[in-house]
Amino acid sequence: MANTFASTQTLKAYEDKIKAQVQEAKAKLEQVEATAKAKRADRELTAISDLNATKQNIDRKLQDLKKTHETYHARAKADINQDVATFKDSVNELAGKFTSQPARK
């Protein structure tokens, strides 16, 4: 029983860490989205829509992790970690395009 409690606590800490990372990237994505809308950057808005879908997929995987047998936690976490890293990199790359490109006329 104590082992299950420890496992639940560890899973909760992991979930909180991932949610914080995703929320930080999501906040940045929302800033990029506002800039993209102001500039009417259709290609970037499409990329933002895709990234929002990626975020929802990460959220779903976090929910699924709670139902996953402990045997598969390591693999599921590795998959989530990879998705979060890709999500954050994509958001940063997209944000970089807006900070490095001159305003359109």
Wavefront OBJ file of the C-alpha trace (Angstrom):
o trace
v 0.000 0.000 0.000
v 2.789 2.443 0.897
v 4.487 1.683 -2.419
v 1.301 2.565 -4.305
v 1.036 5.834 -2.377
v 4.657 6.700 -3.200
v 4.047 5.844 -6.832
v 0.944 8.055 -6.891
v 2.889 10.928 -5.312
v 5.715 10.516 -7.841
v 3.227 10.458 -10.694
v 1.526 13.603 -9.352
v 4.882 15.418 -9.093
v 5.724 14.387 -12.651
v 2.327 15.536 -13.904
v 2.724 18.913 -12.157
v 6.191 19.373 -13.680
v 4.962 18.589 -17.197
v 1.898 20.810 -16.825
v 4.104 23.714 -15.718
v 6.400 23.270 -18.718
v 3.480 23.025 -21.126
v 1.724 26.036 -19.571
v 4.882 28.142 -19.931
v 5.140 27.217 -23.614
v 1.388 27.737 -24.082
v 1.643 31.272 -22.670
v 4.422 32.038 -25.140
v 2.345 30.492 -27.931
v -0.578 32.763 -27.041
v 1.715 35.800 -27.361
v 2.910 34.568 -30.751
v -0.688 33.975 -31.792
v -1.649 37.555 -30.931
v 1.287 38.844 -32.987
v 0.449 36.525 -35.882
v -3.167 37.702 -35.901
v -2.059 41.329 -35.849
v 0.274 40.686 -38.794
v -2.271 38.455 -40.547
v 0.364 35.732 -40.813
v -1.761 32.845 -42.079
v 1.050 30.281 -42.260
v 2.022 30.978 -38.654
v -1.605 30.825 -37.531
v -1.866 27.371 -39.093
v 1.303 26.316 -37.244
v -0.174 27.693 -34.012
v -3.342 25.671 -34.562
v -1.209 22.552 -35.048
v 0.727 23.315 -31.853
v -2.519 23.748 -29.918
v -3.503 20.267 -31.098
v -0.103 18.988 -29.933
v -0.713 20.528 -26.496
v -4.099 18.798 -26.296
v -2.417 15.518 -27.213
v 0.104 15.986 -24.381
v -2.750 16.735 -21.969
v -4.504 13.535 -23.095
v -1.345 11.479 -22.618
v -0.968 12.864 -19.084
v -4.515 11.763 -18.313
v -3.863 8.354 -19.838
v -0.710 7.992 -17.726
v -2.867 7.830 -14.596
v -4.579 4.735 -16.002
v -1.382 3.143 -17.303
v 0.035 0.178 -15.419
v 3.247 1.010 -13.517
v 5.179 -1.349 -15.760
v 4.668 1.049 -18.663
v 5.184 4.359 -16.812
v 8.805 4.772 -17.897
v 7.977 4.365 -21.572
v 4.901 6.591 -21.320
v 6.901 9.298 -19.520
v 9.655 9.126 -22.129
v 7.045 9.578 -24.849
v 5.487 12.540 -23.029
v 8.910 14.077 -22.365
v 9.730 13.857 -26.066
v 6.404 15.448 -27.008
v 6.897 18.271 -24.498
v 10.441 18.930 -25.732
v 9.253 19.025 -29.342
v 6.322 21.270 -28.395
v 8.569 23.721 -26.527
v 11.157 23.759 -29.339
v 8.455 24.400 -31.931
v 6.952 27.228 -29.897
v 10.389 28.791 -29.401
v 11.177 28.451 -33.109
v 7.894 30.073 -34.071
v 8.393 32.847 -31.520
v 11.877 33.422 -32.918
v 10.461 34.014 -36.388
v 8.409 36.909 -35.076
v 11.223 38.498 -33.120
v 13.708 38.200 -36.001
v 11.579 39.210 -38.982
v 10.881 42.805 -39.936
v 7.289 44.014 -39.905
v 5.409 43.497 -43.175
v 4.171 46.533 -45.049
l 1 2 3 4 5 6 7 8 9 10 11 12 13 14 15 16 17 18 19 20 21 22 23 24 25 26 27 28 29 30 31 32 33 34 35 36 37 38 39 40 41 42 43 44 45 46 47 48 49 50 51 52 53 54 55 56 57 58 59 60 61 62 63 64 65 66 67 68 69 70 71 72 73 74 75 76 77 78 79 80 81 82 83 84 85 86 87 88 89 90 91 92 93 94 95 96 97 98 99 100 101 102 103 104 105
